[in-house]
Amino acid sequence: MTDLRNYKPLRLMAADADDLKVISACLQDAVAKVGDFAYLPGARRFAFVANRFLWEAGGDKRAGPFWRARAGAHFDDVRSVKRLNLRTEPKDAVVELLSIRFEPGEDGAGAVILDFAGGGAIRLDVDAINAELHDISEPWRTQSKPTHAD
């Protein structure tokens, strides 16, 4: 799919831990600015936008072309948000999202944890998993592919 003729923007929903693993895989290695994350306590929503790497567009190859697209994600039914080892300033500082995971609590509640490169995290205490991910831009070429230490 190197020319993206078959590209279809992602529109995903997550209602359980397995669904959340799919969203996590799609957002692996997404980059965002610290100021692109927002908690809206009145709406009980945590939302962000990021440039996600399109692994489904041939990202497993050694040579490009590689692609990214702007994506928006939100989590509903959020009771509280805690940042762990993650600065909120400057707003234009870039972070790399590594994974999203769920730590179950009682009666479907629990914590959604966004893990970032460098050891930072954002913890969302939620009543239930209720998340969406949508591509909001056309893809663009990028020269580099994210790499991971073994």
Backbone hydrogen bonds, N-H to C=O, Kabsch-Sander energy under -0.5 kcal/mol:
donor,donor_aa,acceptor,acceptor_aa,energy
4,L,1,M,-1.0
7,Y,4,L,-1.5
12,L,133,L,-3.0
14,A,131,A,-2.7
20,L,16,D,-2.2
21,K,17,A,-1.5
22,V,18,D,-1.1
22,V,19,D,-0.5
23,I,19,D,-1.8
24,S,20,L,-2.6
25,A,21,K,-2.2
26,C,22,V,-2.0
27,L,23,I,-1.8
28,Q,24,S,-0.7
28,Q,25,A,-0.6
29,D,97,L,-2.4
30,A,27,L,-2.3
30,A,97,L,-0.6
31,V,51,N,-2.1
32,A,95,V,-2.2
34,V,93,A,-2.5
35,G,91,K,-2.8
36,D,33,K,-2.3
37,F,34,V,-1.2
38,A,47,A,-2.8
40,L,38,A,-0.5
40,L,45,R,-3.6
43,A,40,L,-0.9
44,R,40,L,-1.0
45,R,40,L,-1.8
46,F,75,F,-2.4
47,A,38,A,-2.8
48,F,73,A,-2.4
49,V,36,D,-1.1
50,A,71,A,-2.4
51,N,31,V,-3.2
52,R,50,A,-0.9
52,R,69,A,-2.6
54,L,67,W,-2.6
55,W,53,F,-1.7
57,A,54,L,-1.8
58,G,55,W,-0.8
59,G,55,W,-1.3
61,K,58,G,-1.9
66,F,142,T,-1.1
68,R,140,W,-2.3
69,A,52,R,-1.9
71,A,50,A,-3.0
72,G,134,H,-3.1
73,A,48,F,-2.8
74,H,132,E,-2.1
75,F,46,F,-2.9
76,D,130,N,-3.1
77,D,44,R,-0.5
78,V,44,R,-2.3
79,R,77,D,-0.5
79,R,125,D,-3.5
80,S,125,D,-1.2
82,K,123,R,-2.3
84,L,121,A,-3.2
85,N,83,R,-0.5
93,A,90,P,-2.0
95,V,32,A,-3.0
97,L,30,A,-2.9
97,L,95,V,-0.5
98,L,115,D,-3.0
99,S,115,D,-1.4
101,R,113,I,-2.4
103,E,111,A,-3.1
105,G,109,A,-3.2
109,A,106,E,-1.9
110,G,126,V,-2.1
111,A,103,E,-2.3
112,V,124,L,-2.6
113,I,101,R,-3.1
113,I,111,A,-0.5
114,L,112,V,-0.5
114,L,122,I,-2.8
115,D,99,S,-2.7
115,D,113,I,-0.7
116,F,120,G,-2.9
117,A,96,E,-2.4
119,G,116,F,-1.6
121,A,84,L,-2.3
122,I,114,L,-1.9
123,R,82,K,-3.2
124,L,112,V,-3.1
124,L,122,I,-0.5
125,D,80,S,-2.4
125,D,123,R,-0.6
126,V,110,G,-2.6
126,V,124,L,-0.7
127,D,77,D,-2.4
130,N,128,A,-0.6
131,A,14,A,-2.2
132,E,74,H,-2.1
133,L,12,L,-2.3
134,H,72,G,-2.7
135,D,10,L,-2.4
136,I,70,R,-3.2
137,S,70,R,-0.9
140,W,68,R,-2.6
142,T,66,F,-2.4
